[in-house]
Amino acid sequence: MTTAIKVIAFDLDDTLWDVRPVLIAAEKELAAWLQHAVPGLRYDIDAVRAVRTDLLEARPELGGMVTELRRSTIERLLMQHGLPLSAASALASDAMEIFLAARNRIDLFEGAHEALTILAPRFVLGVLTNGNADVHRLGLGHLFRFAFSAEDVGAPKPSPALFEAALDRTKVLPGEMVYVGDDPHLDVDAANRAGLRTIWVKSANKPEPGETAADVTIEHVRHLPAAISRLEN
């Protein structure tokens, strides 16, 4: 007998939208805001990379905390520019609001919203992401019953922590949850190891499968309702 599906959890970036143009636009907006707020501040790829590398060596736990890593990077750059810690901290927090507002201006893949609205009345939908997109800022909060980021649980995928958090929240068995993602390693392999069922949204950026096979592979997220139907039969 096939185990009934009760919960569908989603990766976000590159599963429901193309993240690259979003991040490029957010980076440009952040840089322009910082350079206006702090004339003469050097905020470019090389400066950011150097500070980020130093921070990760000193605090490796920041590797799974994308928001705090960026905030701390900005704070340190501001202090290197000569701002005292209190001013640098406050300004870095303001800068993160600018970045996050831009980072959450996305264009869903064609058919993604329709797929979600078809599935939401029948299943508990949730989000498990390594990133810092926020479904409430995106205007999609009404479709999802839970959302966990790597920063919420203290570890990024492929750690099982996100999947464990979802199972704990929903009180379902692993086989009653499906995870939908584009990354064959961070999404499919990691969810399979946690005992979940998996749907791989195959993309041109990541065309090769991981170490394990997804239960269903689809070429586009608009095919998701049909994929769920296949798993139910």
ROLUM-960240 format. One line per 4 residues: number of its first residue (from 1); their letters; for each residue x, y, z of N, C-alpha, C, O. Coordinates in steps of 0.05 Angstrom, whole numbers, plus 5000, padded with zeros to 4 digits. Layout:
! residues N
NUM	A	X Y Z X Y Z X Y Z X Y Z ~ ...;
! end
This chain:
! residues 233
1	MTTA	5017 4976 5000 5000 5000 5000 5018 5025 5000 5037 5027 5015 ~ 5011 5044 4983 5026 5069 4981 5020 5086 5006 4996 5090 5013 ~ 5040 5097 5018 5036 5115 5041 5024 5141 5031 5034 5153 5012 ~ 5004 5150 5045 4990 5175 5037 5008 5199 5041 5023 5201 5061;
5	IKVI	5008 5217 5022 5023 5242 5025 5006 5262 5040 4983 5267 5034 ~ 5018 5273 5061 5005 5293 5077 5018 5321 5076 5004 5341 5079 ~ 5044 5321 5072 5059 5346 5072 5077 5348 5047 5089 5329 5039 ~ 5078 5372 5036 5096 5378 5014 5113 5401 5023 5103 5423 5028;
9	AFDL	5140 5397 5024 5158 5418 5032 5175 5427 5008 5181 5410 4991 ~ 5182 5452 5007 5195 5463 4984 5222 5477 4991 5224 5490 5011 ~ 5241 5472 4974 5263 5490 4971 5252 5515 4957 5231 5514 4944 ~ 5266 5538 4958 5255 5562 4945 5272 5571 4921 5263 5569 4899;
13	DDTL	5297 5580 4926 5314 5591 4905 5319 5570 4884 5328 5547 4890 ~ 5314 5577 4859 5318 5561 4835 5299 5537 4834 5301 5521 4815 ~ 5281 5535 4853 5259 5516 4851 5233 5530 4844 5219 5521 4826 ~ 5227 5552 4857 5203 5568 4851 5209 5593 4835 5191 5604 4823;
17	WDVR	5234 5601 4834 5242 5624 4818 5272 5623 4813 5287 5608 4825 ~ 5281 5639 4793 5309 5641 4786 5322 5661 4805 5315 5685 4805 ~ 5340 5651 4822 5351 5668 4843 5374 5687 4833 5378 5707 4845 ~ 5388 5679 4812 5411 5695 4804 5405 5724 4798 5418 5742 4809;
21	PVLI	5385 5731 4782 5379 5759 4777 5369 5773 4802 5373 5798 4805 ~ 5356 5759 4820 5347 5771 4845 5371 5780 4862 5371 5802 4872 ~ 5390 5762 4865 5414 5768 4881 5430 5790 4869 5441 5807 4883 ~ 5433 5790 4842 5448 5811 4829 5435 5839 4834 5449 5858 4841;
25	AAEK	5409 5840 4831 5395 5865 4836 5397 5874 4865 5400 5897 4871 ~ 5395 5855 4883 5396 5861 4912 5424 5871 4919 5427 5889 4935 ~ 5445 5858 4908 5472 5867 4913 5476 5896 4904 5489 5912 4918 ~ 5467 5902 4880 5470 5929 4869 5455 5950 4886 5466 5971 4891;
29	ELAA	5432 5943 4895 5416 5962 4912 5430 5966 4939 5431 5988 4949 ~ 5440 5944 4950 5455 5946 4976 5480 5963 4973 5485 5981 4989 ~ 5495 5958 4952 5520 5973 4948 5514 6003 4944 5528 6020 4955 ~ 5494 6009 4928 5487 6037 4923 5479 6051 4949 5486 6074 4955;
33	WLQH	5463 6037 4965 5453 6048 4991 5477 6053 5010 5478 6074 5022 ~ 5494 6034 5012 5517 6036 5031 5535 6059 5022 5545 6074 5039 ~ 5541 6061 4997 5559 6081 4987 5547 6109 4989 5562 6129 4991 ~ 5521 6111 4989 5508 6136 4994 5508 6143 5024 5512 6166 5031;
37	AVPG	5503 6122 5040 5502 6127 5069 5530 6132 5081 5533 6147 5100 ~ 5550 6120 5069 5578 6123 5079 5596 6130 5056 5608 6112 5044 ~ 5598 6155 5049 5614 6163 5026 5643 6153 5029 5655 6156 5051 ~ 5654 6143 5008 5681 6133 5008 5685 6105 5017 5707 6094 5016;
41	LRYD	5663 6092 5026 5665 6064 5035 5672 6046 5011 5659 6048 4990 ~ 5691 6029 5015 5697 6009 4994 5679 5984 4998 5683 5969 5017 ~ 5660 5981 4981 5643 5958 4982 5642 5946 4954 5625 5953 4937 ~ 5660 5927 4950 5661 5913 4924 5667 5884 4929 5670 5875 4952;
45	IDAV	5668 5868 4907 5671 5839 4910 5696 5831 4925 5694 5814 4943 ~ 5718 5844 4919 5743 5836 4932 5743 5843 4962 5751 5827 4978 ~ 5733 5867 4969 5732 5874 4997 5713 5856 5013 5720 5848 5035 ~ 5690 5851 5001 5671 5834 5015 5682 5805 5018 5679 5793 5039;
49	RAVR	5694 5795 4997 5705 5768 4998 5727 5765 5020 5727 5745 5035 ~ 5744 5785 5022 5766 5784 5041 5755 5783 5070 5764 5768 5087 ~ 5735 5801 5075 5724 5802 5102 5708 5776 5108 5710 5766 5130 ~ 5693 5767 5088 5677 5743 5093 5695 5719 5099 5689 5703 5116;
53	TDLL	5717 5717 5085 5736 5695 5089 5747 5696 5118 5748 5676 5131 ~ 5755 5720 5127 5765 5723 5154 5743 5715 5175 5749 5702 5194 ~ 5719 5724 5170 5697 5718 5188 5692 5688 5190 5688 5677 5212 ~ 5692 5675 5167 5686 5646 5167 5709 5630 5181 5703 5609 5193;
57	EARP	5733 5640 5178 5755 5626 5192 5752 5629 5222 5758 5611 5238 ~ 5744 5653 5231 5740 5658 5260 5715 5646 5271 5714 5637 5294 ~ 5694 5646 5254 5667 5636 5263 5655 5618 5241 5638 5627 5227 ~ 5664 5594 5239 5655 5576 5218 5625 5571 5218 5613 5564 5198;
61	ELGG	5613 5574 5241 5584 5570 5243 5568 5589 5225 5545 5584 5219 ~ 5581 5612 5218 5567 5631 5201 5563 5620 5173 5547 5632 5157 ~ 5576 5599 5166 5573 5587 5139 5545 5579 5133 5537 5578 5110 ~ 5529 5572 5153 5501 5565 5149 5482 5587 5157 5458 5581 5160;
65	MVTE	5492 5611 5161 5475 5633 5171 5479 5657 5151 5494 5676 5157 ~ 5466 5655 5128 5471 5674 5107 5465 5703 5114 5478 5721 5106 ~ 5444 5707 5130 5436 5734 5137 5456 5746 5157 5466 5768 5154 ~ 5463 5730 5178 5482 5740 5198 5510 5743 5186 5524 5762 5193;
69	LRRS	5517 5726 5168 5543 5728 5155 5545 5754 5139 5565 5768 5141 ~ 5524 5761 5124 5524 5786 5109 5524 5810 5128 5539 5829 5123 ~ 5507 5809 5148 5506 5831 5167 5533 5836 5181 5542 5858 5183 ~ 5546 5814 5189 5572 5816 5203 5593 5826 5184 5611 5841 5191;
73	TIER	5591 5818 5158 5611 5827 5138 5608 5857 5134 5629 5871 5134 ~ 5584 5867 5132 5580 5896 5129 5589 5911 5153 5603 5931 5151 ~ 5583 5900 5177 5592 5913 5201 5622 5915 5203 5633 5936 5210 ~ 5636 5894 5195 5665 5895 5197 5676 5914 5176 5696 5929 5181;
77	LLMQ	5665 5915 5152 5674 5934 5132 5671 5963 5141 5688 5980 5137 ~ 5648 5968 5155 5643 5995 5165 5663 6002 5187 5672 6025 5189 ~ 5670 5982 5204 5689 5988 5225 5717 5992 5213 5732 6009 5222 ~ 5724 5977 5192 5749 5982 5178 5750 6010 5166 5772 6021 5163;
81	HGLP	5727 6020 5159 5725 6047 5147 5728 6068 5169 5732 6092 5162 ~ 5726 6060 5194 5730 6079 5216 5706 6084 5234 5708 6100 5252 ~ 5684 6070 5228 5660 6074 5245 5664 6058 5271 5675 6036 5271 ~ 5654 6069 5294 5655 6054 5319 5635 6031 5317 5617 6031 5301;
85	LSAA	5638 6011 5335 5622 5987 5334 5592 5993 5335 5577 5982 5320 ~ 5584 6011 5353 5555 6016 5356 5543 6028 5331 5521 6019 5322 ~ 5557 6046 5318 5547 6058 5293 5548 6038 5271 5529 6036 5254 ~ 5570 6022 5269 5572 6002 5248 5550 5981 5251 5539 5972 5230;
89	SALA	5544 5973 5275 5524 5952 5279 5496 5962 5271 5481 5948 5258 ~ 5490 5987 5279 5464 5998 5272 5461 6001 5242 5440 5995 5230 ~ 5482 6011 5229 5481 6016 5201 5480 5989 5185 5467 5987 5165 ~ 5494 5969 5195 5494 5943 5182 5466 5931 5184 5457 5918 5165;
93	SDAM	5452 5935 5206 5424 5925 5208 5406 5939 5189 5389 5927 5176 ~ 5409 5965 5186 5393 5980 5166 5400 5971 5138 5382 5968 5121 ~ 5425 5966 5133 5433 5956 5106 5420 5929 5100 5412 5924 5077 ~ 5418 5912 5120 5406 5886 5115 5377 5888 5108 5366 5872 5093;
97	EIFL	5363 5908 5120 5335 5912 5112 5333 5920 5083 5314 5911 5069 ~ 5351 5937 5074 5352 5944 5045 5356 5920 5028 5342 5915 5008 ~ 5376 5903 5036 5382 5879 5020 5359 5860 5020 5351 5850 4999 ~ 5347 5855 5043 5326 5834 5045 5301 5843 5030 5287 5826 5019;
101	AARN	5295 5869 5030 5272 5878 5015 5276 5873 4986 5258 5863 4972 ~ 5300 5878 4976 5306 5873 4947 5308 5843 4942 5300 5834 4921 ~ 5319 5828 4961 5323 5799 4957 5296 5784 4956 5295 5762 4945 ~ 5275 5797 4967 5249 5784 4966 5231 5795 4944 5207 5791 4945;
105	RIDL	5242 5810 4925 5227 5818 4901 5234 5797 4879 5254 5800 4865 ~ 5217 5778 4876 5223 5756 4858 5201 5753 4837 5179 5764 4840 ~ 5207 5739 4816 5187 5732 4796 5186 5701 4796 5204 5688 4788 ~ 5163 5691 4804 5159 5662 4805 5161 5651 4776 5154 5664 4757;
109	FEGA	5172 5627 4775 5171 5613 4749 5142 5610 4739 5124 5609 4755 ~ 5139 5610 4713 5113 5607 4701 5099 5582 4712 5111 5560 4711 ~ 5075 5585 4722 5060 5562 4731 5065 5555 4760 5051 5538 4771 ~ 5085 5568 4773 5091 5561 4801 5068 5568 4820 5060 5552 4837;
113	HEAL	5058 5592 4817 5036 5601 4835 5012 5583 4831 4998 5576 4850 ~ 5006 5577 4806 4982 5560 4801 4986 5532 4813 4967 5521 4825 ~ 5011 5521 4812 5016 5495 4824 5012 5496 4854 5000 5478 4866 ~ 5022 5517 4867 5019 5520 4896 4989 5523 4903 4981 5511 4923;
117	TILA	4974 5538 4889 4946 5542 4896 4930 5517 4891 4909 5513 4905 ~ 4938 5500 4872 4924 5475 4869 4930 5456 4892 4912 5442 4901 ~ 4955 5456 4902 4963 5437 4922 4955 5446 4951 4950 5429 4968 ~ 4955 5472 4956 4951 5482 4983 4925 5472 4997 4926 5466 5021;
121	PRFV	4903 5470 4983 4879 5460 4997 4880 5431 5004 4865 5422 5022 ~ 4897 5415 4991 4897 5386 4996 4919 5377 5014 4917 5356 5027 ~ 4941 5393 5016 4964 5384 5031 4974 5407 5049 4968 5430 5044 ~ 4989 5400 5070 5003 5420 5086 5028 5427 5070 5045 5410 5064;
125	LGVL	5031 5452 5062 5055 5461 5048 5074 5475 5066 5065 5490 5084 ~ 5100 5471 5062 5120 5484 5079 5144 5491 5063 5147 5483 5040 ~ 5162 5505 5076 5187 5514 5064 5211 5505 5081 5210 5508 5106 ~ 5231 5495 5068 5257 5487 5081 5279 5498 5063 5284 5487 5042;
129	TNGN	5292 5519 5072 5311 5533 5055 5337 5539 5069 5338 5545 5093 ~ 5359 5538 5054 5385 5548 5064 5387 5578 5061 5405 5590 5073 ~ 5370 5590 5046 5372 5619 5040 5356 5636 5059 5347 5627 5080 ~ 5352 5661 5051 5338 5680 5069 5315 5694 5055 5307 5716 5063;
133	ADVH	5303 5680 5035 5278 5690 5025 5256 5684 5046 5258 5665 5061 ~ 5236 5701 5047 5215 5700 5067 5188 5699 5053 5181 5718 5039 ~ 5174 5677 5056 5149 5674 5042 5128 5695 5049 5110 5702 5034 ~ 5130 5707 5073 5112 5728 5081 5119 5754 5067 5101 5768 5057;
137	RLGL	5144 5760 5065 5152 5784 5049 5145 5780 5020 5139 5800 5006 ~ 5145 5756 5011 5139 5750 4983 5110 5751 4976 5102 5750 4953 ~ 5093 5752 4997 5064 5752 4993 5053 5724 4988 5031 5721 4978 ~ 5069 5703 4997 5060 5676 4993 5054 5662 5020 5049 5638 5020;
141	GHLF	5055 5676 5041 5052 5664 5068 5026 5650 5071 5025 5630 5087 ~ 5005 5658 5058 4979 5645 5061 4978 5617 5049 4960 5601 5055 ~ 4998 5610 5033 4999 5584 5020 5015 5564 5037 5012 5539 5033 ~ 5031 5573 5055 5050 5556 5070 5042 5555 5100 5037 5576 5112;
145	RFAF	5043 5531 5111 5036 5528 5139 5060 5529 5157 5058 5532 5182 ~ 5084 5525 5146 5109 5528 5162 5131 5536 5143 5130 5531 5119 ~ 5152 5548 5155 5176 5556 5140 5200 5556 5159 5199 5569 5180 ~ 5220 5540 5152 5245 5539 5167 5268 5546 5149 5270 5536 5126;
149	SAED	5286 5562 5159 5312 5567 5145 5334 5553 5160 5331 5544 5182 ~ 5357 5552 5147 5381 5540 5160 5388 5555 5185 5397 5543 5205 ~ 5384 5582 5184 5390 5598 5208 5371 5591 5231 5379 5592 5254 ~ 5346 5584 5225 5327 5577 5246 5335 5552 5261 5332 5550 5285;
153	VGAP	5346 5532 5246 5352 5506 5258 5381 5503 5265 5389 5483 5277 ~ 5398 5521 5256 5427 5520 5263 5444 5504 5244 5468 5500 5251 ~ 5434 5495 5222 5450 5479 5203 5437 5479 5176 5413 5476 5173 ~ 5453 5483 5154 5442 5482 5127 5440 5454 5117 5453 5436 5126;
157	KPSP	5423 5450 5097 5423 5426 5081 5452 5423 5070 5463 5443 5061 ~ 5463 5399 5069 5450 5373 5071 5447 5362 5100 5439 5338 5103 ~ 5452 5377 5120 5446 5368 5147 5416 5360 5149 5400 5372 5135 ~ 5409 5340 5165 5381 5333 5167 5364 5352 5184 5340 5347 5188;
161	ALFE	5377 5372 5196 5363 5389 5216 5337 5402 5205 5317 5402 5219 ~ 5338 5412 5180 5314 5424 5169 5291 5404 5166 5268 5409 5172 ~ 5298 5380 5156 5277 5359 5153 5266 5350 5180 5242 5345 5182 ~ 5284 5348 5199 5275 5340 5226 5257 5361 5238 5237 5354 5251;
165	AALD	5262 5387 5233 5245 5408 5243 5217 5406 5230 5197 5410 5244 ~ 5217 5400 5204 5191 5398 5191 5175 5374 5201 5151 5376 5205 ~ 5189 5352 5205 5175 5328 5215 5164 5333 5243 5142 5324 5250 ~ 5180 5347 5260 5172 5353 5287 5147 5371 5287 5129 5368 5303;
169	RTKV	5148 5391 5269 5125 5410 5268 5100 5397 5258 5078 5402 5269 ~ 5102 5380 5238 5078 5369 5226 5068 5343 5238 5046 5335 5234 ~ 5086 5329 5253 5080 5304 5266 5072 5282 5246 5055 5266 5252 ~ 5084 5283 5223 5079 5262 5203 5103 5243 5202 5125 5250 5211;
173	LPGE	5100 5220 5189 5122 5202 5184 5138 5212 5160 5127 5226 5143 ~ 5164 5206 5159 5180 5215 5137 5168 5208 5109 5169 5224 5091 ~ 5157 5184 5107 5145 5176 5082 5120 5190 5074 5110 5187 5052 ~ 5109 5206 5093 5085 5221 5088 5091 5250 5079 5073 5266 5074;
177	MVYV	5117 5256 5077 5125 5283 5068 5141 5280 5042 5158 5263 5039 ~ 5136 5299 5024 5150 5301 4999 5167 5326 4999 5157 5347 5007 ~ 5192 5324 4991 5208 5349 4989 5214 5354 4959 5221 5337 4944 ~ 5210 5380 4952 5212 5388 4924 5236 5408 4922 5236 5428 4936;
181	GDDP	5255 5401 4905 5278 5419 4903 5293 5415 4877 5289 5396 4863 ~ 5311 5434 4871 5326 5434 4846 5354 5422 4849 5365 5413 4829 ~ 5364 5421 4873 5392 5413 4877 5393 5383 4882 5382 5373 4902 ~ 5407 5368 4865 5407 5339 4868 5421 5329 4894 5415 5307 4903;
185	HLDV	5439 5345 4905 5453 5337 4929 5440 5349 4954 5434 5335 4972 ~ 5437 5376 4954 5427 5389 4978 5397 5383 4983 5388 5384 5005 ~ 5383 5378 4961 5354 5374 4963 5347 5344 4961 5336 5333 4980 ~ 5353 5332 4939 5344 5304 4935 5360 5285 4953 5347 5269 4967;
189	DAAN	5386 5285 4951 5401 5266 4968 5396 5270 4997 5392 5251 5012 ~ 5396 5295 5006 5392 5301 5034 5365 5292 5044 5362 5281 5066 ~ 5344 5298 5028 5317 5290 5036 5313 5260 5036 5300 5248 5053 ~ 5325 5247 5015 5324 5218 5014 5336 5205 5039 5326 5186 5050;
193	RAGL	5359 5216 5047 5373 5205 5071 5355 5209 5096 5357 5193 5115 ~ 5339 5230 5096 5321 5235 5119 5296 5218 5118 5279 5219 5136 ~ 5293 5203 5096 5270 5185 5094 5246 5197 5080 5225 5184 5078 ~ 5249 5222 5070 5227 5235 5056 5225 5224 5028 5244 5213 5017;
197	RTIW	5202 5229 5016 5199 5224 4987 5208 5250 4973 5207 5272 4984 ~ 5217 5247 4948 5229 5270 4935 5220 5274 4907 5214 5255 4892 ~ 5218 5300 4899 5213 5308 4872 5236 5327 4864 5240 5347 4876 ~ 5250 5319 4843 5272 5336 4833 5262 5353 4810 5253 5343 4789;
201	VKSA	5264 5379 4813 5258 5398 4792 5284 5402 4777 5300 5420 4784 ~ 5288 5387 4756 5313 5387 4742 5317 5413 4727 5298 5423 4714 ~ 5341 5424 4728 5346 5450 4715 5371 5448 4697 5388 5429 4701 ~ 5374 5467 4679 5398 5467 4662 5423 5473 4678 5445 5465 4670;
205	NKPE	5420 5487 4701 5443 5493 4717 5453 5468 4732 5477 5466 4738 ~ 5436 5450 4738 5443 5426 4753 5430 5401 4740 5412 5390 4751 ~ 5441 5394 4717 5427 5373 4701 5434 5344 4710 5420 5325 4701 ~ 5455 5341 4726 5464 5314 4733 5451 5305 4759 5451 5321 4778;
209	PGET	5442 5280 4761 5430 5271 4786 5452 5268 4808 5476 5268 4802 ~ 5442 5266 4832 5461 5262 4855 5467 5233 4859 5466 5216 4841 ~ 5473 5226 4884 5479 5199 4891 5455 5181 4893 5457 5156 4891 ~ 5432 5193 4897 5407 5178 4899 5387 5188 4879 5389 5211 4869;
213	AADV	5367 5172 4873 5347 5180 4854 5322 5192 4867 5314 5182 4888 ~ 5312 5212 4856 5287 5224 4865 5264 5204 4858 5266 5188 4840 ~ 5243 5206 4874 5219 5189 4867 5207 5197 4840 5198 5180 4825 ~ 5207 5223 4835 5197 5234 4810 5216 5256 4801 5224 5272 4818;
217	TIEH	5222 5258 4776 5237 5280 4765 5219 5295 4745 5205 5283 4728 ~ 5218 5322 4748 5203 5338 4730 5221 5360 4718 5241 5367 4730 ~ 5213 5370 4695 5229 5390 4681 5222 5418 4689 5237 5437 4684 ~ 5198 5421 4701 5189 5448 4708 5170 5446 4731 5155 5427 4733;
221	VRHL	5170 5466 4748 5153 5465 4772 5123 5465 4766 5107 5457 4782 ~ 5116 5475 4742 5088 5474 4735 5077 5446 4732 5053 5441 4733 ~ 5095 5426 4730 5087 5399 4728 5084 5385 4755 5078 5361 4757 ~ 5086 5401 4776 5086 5390 4803 5060 5376 4810 5060 5354 4821;
225	PAAI	5036 5388 4805 5012 5374 4813 5009 5346 4800 5000 5327 4813 ~ 5018 5343 4775 5017 5317 4762 5037 5298 4775 5032 5274 4778 ~ 5060 5309 4784 5080 5292 4797 5070 5282 4824 5074 5258 4830 ~ 5056 5298 4838 5044 5289 4864 5024 5268 4858 5022 5248 4873;
229	SRLE	5008 5271 4838 4988 5251 4831 5001 5224 4825 4991 5203 4832 ~ 5024 5225 4811 5039 5200 4806 5048 5187 4831 5047 5162 4833 ~ 5057 5202 4851 5066 5191 4876 5042 5179 4892 5046 5160 4908 ~ 5019 5190 4888 4995 5180 4903 4985 5154 4892 4971 5139 4906;
233	N	4992 5148 4868 4980 5124 4855 4999 5099 4857 4993 5078 4847;
! end
